[in-house]
């Protein structure tokens, strides 16, 4: 018997779909904790122009579009689950880039082949060992002086009690149906420095993914109205979205969006 979580994403019900894919099904295109504004600042710090760029987990291709607008020398998207995504393929084809069907922890790319590695809202969804493996792979793929740019969900303050962290993670797993494990800003930085990186910049923004003002800013008025219409006409999805929003609101003082650019020591 096929278990419901073994079904392809397109065949899962609104009640069972992971939260970020449910939002995408409802029409949301920006699925980052800090929204478009934080992504824009992150890519600016990463110095995308004329760089060889690798994106881990490009999903629907929204960040790929932002990267392409900054005219990199080359673009490679690595994601076993999104290579067949039509929107992503369209973006990559327009840039002359390519897609690699591989795990972010084992890309198969040549060592020292990239100037920038970008990963948004994907490390948060990984356990401790998987986080470390992905960060190690980013370090391997980058040249000396290369930049690793991440945009993830953070916890604050750095001294947040472990029991509170566990409560947040349990509540989020229940709401979004993914075993999300956000870290404090200090823990994100230590994950990167533990792999050999040096921290270049740390930037924070409110975690307001489902707040009306952020949705309009990220999706535009017509996009926001499309999402609202879909939510109102899909009862199971509406229940899920309200649950996610309730969890985010309940822990709004402890949740933040964090963008970090880390650098491989040395230069060519």
Buried (B, 14 or more C-beta within 10 A) or exposed (E): EEEEEEEEEEEBEBEBBBBBBBBBBBBBBBBBBBBBBBBBBBBBBBBBEEBBBBBBBBBBBBBBBBBBEBEBEBBBBBBEBBBEBEBBBEBBEEBEBEBBEBBBBEBEBEEEBBBBBBBBBBBBBBEEEBBBBBBBBBBBBBBEEBBBBBBBBBBBEEEBEEEEBEBBBEBBBEBBBBEBBBBBBBBBBEBBEEBBBEBBBBBBBBBBBBBEEBBBBBBEEEBBBBBBEBBEEBEEBBEBBEBBBEBBEBBEEBBBBBBBBBBBEEEE
